[in-house]
């Protein structure tokens, strides 16, 4: 992908909406409760990345797809779904217990003045994002989810926008979706703050503490950090560094991480990142962290 990083403070938006669909009758001993949310990994050199979502489809044990649709299509800015913020796709619906395949349903472009799927660059220029025909029936997740009888399950779909938007020419973009799903019972987060002096150091791309700053999270302890697309260690998550007016600090939060050990690193030259090439990013290792579920 030829989009390169430009990190700006992103104002979070948390959206919750109940969806309706063909649900099973409540009260059965073989039923369970299911909630699914959507979150996003950041992309850079963009102010907004909009996708229009119709809803979610579930396929229980190969019995066929059942749609859970919003009353109205939701045009969502994926860049608002960072640092632990999510969009609720289904919330506490009653479904038969068992395993499910999941499909995120996108709206088709109706040709009006507002494109259903679009990217707005940092200079304010807006371009439509083309949805290849193979994805117009929905974005299928590669992993299944499970609901236990008389249990309650909650999952989050991570829409990795950094890897999902492909620039095909100077004025055209297409969707190449990269999605992951995590069980919220098995995940935690890593958060912290960065000194302003580190954001404006001479090794940074510029002296502006609000640009080009990102935290990369790598699986395992004592990992040597490297950029996305290199032959070295690959980050399992990236997150922006944002100014918090309440604390007066520049902070980061990487959420929905599986339990385990991680190496966390910081770069103030994220504008050099090209996810399809090996780039020379300057990293400062912040340390080793252990994630436990619920923390």
C-alpha positions as CSV (number, residue, x, y, z in Angstrom):
1,X,0.0,0.0,0.0
2,X,1.4,3.4,-0.9
3,X,-0.4,5.3,1.8
4,X,2.2,6.6,4.2
5,X,1.7,7.6,7.8
6,X,0.5,11.0,9.0
7,X,-0.8,10.7,12.5
8,X,-3.1,13.4,13.8
9,X,-5.2,13.4,17.0
10,X,-8.3,11.4,16.3
11,X,-11.5,12.2,18.1
12,X,-13.2,9.1,19.3
13,X,-16.8,8.2,18.5
14,X,-18.5,5.3,20.3
15,X,-21.6,4.1,18.6
16,X,-24.1,1.5,20.0
17,X,-27.1,0.3,18.0
18,X,-29.3,-2.8,18.4
19,X,-29.9,-4.8,15.3
20,X,-32.9,-6.9,14.4
21,X,-33.0,-10.2,12.7
22,X,-34.4,-13.7,12.8
23,X,-33.5,-14.7,16.4
24,X,-34.4,-17.9,18.2
25,X,-37.0,-17.9,20.9
26,X,-35.6,-16.9,24.3
27,X,-35.7,-19.2,27.3
28,X,-34.3,-22.3,25.6
29,X,-31.7,-24.2,27.6
30,X,-29.6,-24.5,24.4
31,X,-29.5,-20.8,23.8
32,X,-26.9,-18.2,24.7
33,X,-26.4,-14.4,24.5
34,X,-24.1,-12.8,21.9
35,X,-22.6,-9.4,21.4
36,X,-20.3,-8.3,18.6
37,X,-18.5,-5.0,18.2
38,X,-16.2,-3.5,15.6
39,X,-12.9,-1.7,16.2
40,X,-10.1,-0.4,14.0
41,X,-6.3,-0.2,13.7
42,X,-5.1,3.2,12.5
43,X,-4.2,4.3,9.0
44,X,-2.1,7.3,8.3
45,X,-2.2,10.2,5.9
46,X,-5.9,10.1,6.2
47,X,-8.4,12.2,8.3
48,X,-11.3,9.9,7.8
49,X,-12.0,6.4,6.3
50,X,-15.7,5.8,5.8
51,X,-17.4,2.5,5.2
52,X,-21.2,2.1,5.1
53,X,-22.3,-1.0,7.1
54,X,-25.7,-2.7,6.7
55,X,-25.1,-5.1,9.6
56,X,-23.9,-8.5,10.4
57,X,-24.7,-12.0,9.2
58,X,-24.3,-15.2,11.2
59,X,-24.2,-18.8,10.0
60,X,-24.9,-21.3,12.7
61,X,-23.3,-24.7,12.2
62,X,-23.7,-24.5,8.4
63,X,-27.5,-23.9,8.6
64,X,-27.4,-20.8,6.4
65,X,-26.9,-17.1,6.8
66,X,-29.1,-15.0,9.1
67,X,-28.9,-11.2,8.7
68,X,-28.9,-8.8,11.7
69,X,-29.4,-5.4,10.0
70,X,-29.4,-1.9,11.2
71,X,-32.7,0.0,10.7
72,X,-30.6,2.3,8.5
73,X,-27.2,1.9,6.9
74,X,-24.5,3.3,9.2
75,X,-21.8,5.4,7.5
76,X,-19.0,4.9,9.9
77,X,-15.6,6.6,10.2
78,X,-13.3,3.7,11.0
79,X,-10.7,6.1,12.3
80,X,-13.0,6.9,15.2
81,X,-12.9,3.3,16.4
82,X,-9.4,3.3,18.0
83,X,-7.9,3.2,21.4
84,X,-10.5,0.7,22.7
85,X,-13.6,2.4,21.1
86,X,-16.0,0.1,19.3
87,X,-19.2,0.2,17.2
88,X,-21.8,-2.3,18.5
89,X,-23.0,-4.6,15.7
90,X,-25.2,-6.8,17.8
91,X,-25.9,-6.5,21.5
92,X,-27.2,-9.3,23.8
93,X,-29.1,-11.1,21.1
94,X,-30.4,-14.6,21.9
95,X,-29.1,-17.3,19.5
96,X,-28.7,-21.1,19.6
97,X,-25.5,-22.3,21.2
98,X,-22.7,-23.5,18.9
99,X,-20.2,-22.3,16.4
100,X,-20.8,-19.4,14.0
101,X,-19.3,-18.1,10.9
102,X,-19.5,-14.3,10.7
103,X,-19.9,-11.9,7.8
104,X,-19.8,-8.1,7.9
105,X,-22.2,-6.7,5.4
106,X,-21.3,-3.5,3.5
107,X,-23.7,-1.3,1.6
108,X,-23.4,-0.9,-2.2
109,X,-22.8,2.5,-3.6
110,X,-26.1,4.1,-4.6
111,X,-24.4,6.7,-6.8
112,X,-25.5,9.8,-4.9
113,X,-23.3,12.8,-4.0
114,X,-22.0,11.1,-0.8
115,X,-20.0,8.0,-1.5
116,X,-20.8,5.0,0.7
117,X,-17.1,4.2,1.1
118,X,-14.5,6.9,1.0
119,X,-11.1,8.1,2.2
120,X,-10.4,11.7,3.1
121,X,-6.7,12.6,3.0
122,X,-5.0,15.1,5.3
123,X,-5.3,17.8,2.7
124,X,-9.1,17.4,2.7
125,X,-9.3,15.6,-0.7
126,X,-11.9,12.9,-0.7
127,X,-11.8,9.8,-2.9
128,X,-14.2,6.9,-3.3
129,X,-13.1,3.4,-2.1
130,X,-14.0,0.7,-4.6
131,X,-15.4,-2.5,-3.2
132,X,-14.4,-5.5,-5.4
133,X,-17.3,-7.6,-6.5
134,X,-16.1,-10.6,-4.4
135,X,-16.7,-8.6,-1.2
136,X,-20.0,-7.1,-2.1
137,X,-21.8,-10.1,-0.5
138,X,-20.0,-9.4,2.7
139,X,-16.6,-9.6,4.4
140,X,-16.3,-13.1,5.8
141,X,-14.1,-13.6,8.9
142,X,-11.6,-16.4,8.7
143,X,-12.2,-17.5,12.3
144,X,-15.4,-18.8,13.8
145,X,-17.0,-17.6,17.1
146,X,-18.7,-19.8,19.7
147,X,-21.7,-19.3,22.0
148,X,-22.1,-21.7,25.0
149,X,-25.5,-22.9,26.1
150,X,-26.9,-20.6,28.9
151,X,-23.7,-18.5,28.4
152,X,-22.9,-15.0,27.3
153,X,-20.3,-14.4,24.5
154,X,-18.8,-11.0,23.5
155,X,-16.5,-10.6,20.5
156,X,-14.8,-7.7,18.7
157,X,-14.0,-7.6,15.0
158,X,-10.7,-5.7,14.3
159,X,-10.9,-4.0,10.9
160,X,-7.2,-3.4,10.1
161,X,-7.6,-0.3,8.0
162,X,-3.9,0.2,7.7
163,X,-3.6,-3.0,5.7
164,X,-7.1,-2.9,4.1
165,X,-7.0,0.2,1.9
166,X,-4.9,-0.2,-1.2
167,X,-4.1,2.9,-3.4
168,X,-4.2,1.7,-7.0
169,X,-3.4,5.1,-8.6
170,X,-3.0,8.7,-7.5
171,X,-6.7,9.1,-7.3
172,X,-8.1,5.6,-6.8
173,X,-8.4,3.3,-3.8
174,X,-9.9,-0.1,-3.3
175,X,-10.7,-2.3,-0.3
176,X,-8.6,-5.3,0.4
177,X,-10.1,-6.3,3.8
178,X,-8.0,-7.6,6.7
179,X,-10.2,-8.5,9.6
180,X,-9.6,-10.4,12.8
181,X,-12.0,-11.4,15.6
182,X,-11.2,-11.7,19.3
183,X,-13.1,-13.0,22.3
184,X,-13.4,-10.1,24.7
185,X,-13.1,-12.5,27.6
186,X,-9.5,-13.3,26.5
187,X,-8.2,-9.9,25.8
188,X,-6.7,-6.9,27.7
189,X,-4.9,-3.7,26.8
190,X,-1.6,-1.8,27.2
191,X,-1.6,1.9,27.8
192,X,0.9,4.6,28.8
193,X,2.2,8.1,28.1
194,X,5.0,9.5,26.1
195,X,7.1,12.5,27.2
196,X,6.7,15.5,24.9
197,X,10.5,15.7,24.6
198,X,10.4,12.3,22.9
199,X,7.9,13.5,20.4
200,X,10.0,16.5,19.3
201,X,13.5,15.0,19.5
202,X,16.0,15.6,16.7
203,X,15.5,12.1,15.4
204,X,11.8,12.7,14.8
205,X,10.4,13.6,11.4
206,X,9.5,17.0,12.7
207,X,9.2,19.0,15.9
208,X,5.4,18.9,16.0
209,X,4.3,16.6,18.9
210,X,1.0,16.0,17.2
211,X,2.3,14.3,14.1
212,X,4.0,11.2,12.9
213,X,3.9,9.5,16.4
214,X,2.8,5.9,16.8
215,X,3.2,3.0,19.2
216,X,3.8,-0.5,17.8
217,X,3.0,-3.7,19.8
218,X,4.9,-6.9,19.1
219,X,4.1,-10.4,20.3
220,X,6.7,-11.7,22.7
221,X,9.3,-10.2,25.1
222,X,12.5,-8.5,24.0
223,X,11.5,-8.4,20.4
224,X,13.6,-6.1,18.1
225,X,10.9,-3.8,16.6
226,X,10.6,-3.4,12.9
227,X,8.3,-1.8,10.4
228,X,5.3,-3.4,8.7
229,X,6.2,-5.1,5.5
230,X,9.8,-5.8,6.5
231,X,11.4,-9.2,6.9
232,X,11.7,-8.6,10.7
233,X,9.2,-8.8,13.5
234,X,5.7,-7.7,12.6
235,X,3.5,-5.6,14.9
236,X,0.3,-7.2,16.0
237,X,-1.2,-3.8,16.7
238,X,-0.4,-0.1,16.2
239,X,-2.0,2.8,17.9
240,X,-1.7,6.6,17.7
241,X,-0.2,8.8,20.4
242,X,-2.8,11.5,21.3
243,X,-2.9,14.5,23.5
244,X,-5.2,14.2,26.5
245,X,-6.3,17.6,27.6
246,X,-7.5,16.1,30.9
247,X,-4.1,14.9,32.0
248,X,-2.0,17.2,29.9
249,X,-0.1,14.2,28.6
250,X,0.4,12.4,25.3
251,X,-1.1,9.0,25.7
252,X,-1.6,5.7,23.9
253,X,-3.8,2.7,24.4
254,X,-3.7,-0.6,22.5
255,X,-6.8,-2.6,23.2
256,X,-8.1,-6.1,22.4
257,X,-4.8,-7.8,22.8
258,X,-4.7,-11.5,23.5
259,X,-3.2,-12.6,26.8
260,X,0.5,-12.9,26.8
261,X,3.8,-11.1,26.7
262,X,4.5,-8.2,24.4
263,X,7.2,-5.7,23.4
264,X,6.1,-2.1,23.0
265,X,8.0,0.4,20.9
266,X,7.5,4.0,19.9
267,X,8.4,5.8,16.7
268,X,8.2,9.5,15.9
269,X,8.9,9.0,12.2
270,X,5.8,7.0,11.3
271,X,5.5,9.0,8.1
272,X,8.2,6.8,6.7
273,X,6.0,3.7,7.0
274,X,4.9,2.0,3.8
275,X,3.2,-1.3,4.6
276,X,4.4,-3.0,1.4
277,X,8.1,-2.2,1.7
278,X,11.0,-2.4,4.2
279,X,11.4,1.1,5.7
280,X,13.9,2.6,8.0
281,X,11.8,3.7,11.1
282,X,13.5,4.8,14.2
283,X,12.1,2.9,17.2
284,X,12.5,3.4,20.9
285,X,11.6,0.3,22.9
286,X,9.3,1.3,25.8
287,X,9.6,-2.1,27.5
288,X,8.1,-5.6,27.9
289,X,4.5,-5.9,29.0
290,X,2.3,-8.8,30.1
291,X,-1.4,-8.6,29.1
292,X,-4.0,-10.4,31.2
293,X,-7.6,-10.7,30.3
294,X,-9.8,-7.9,31.6
295,X,-7.0,-5.5,32.2
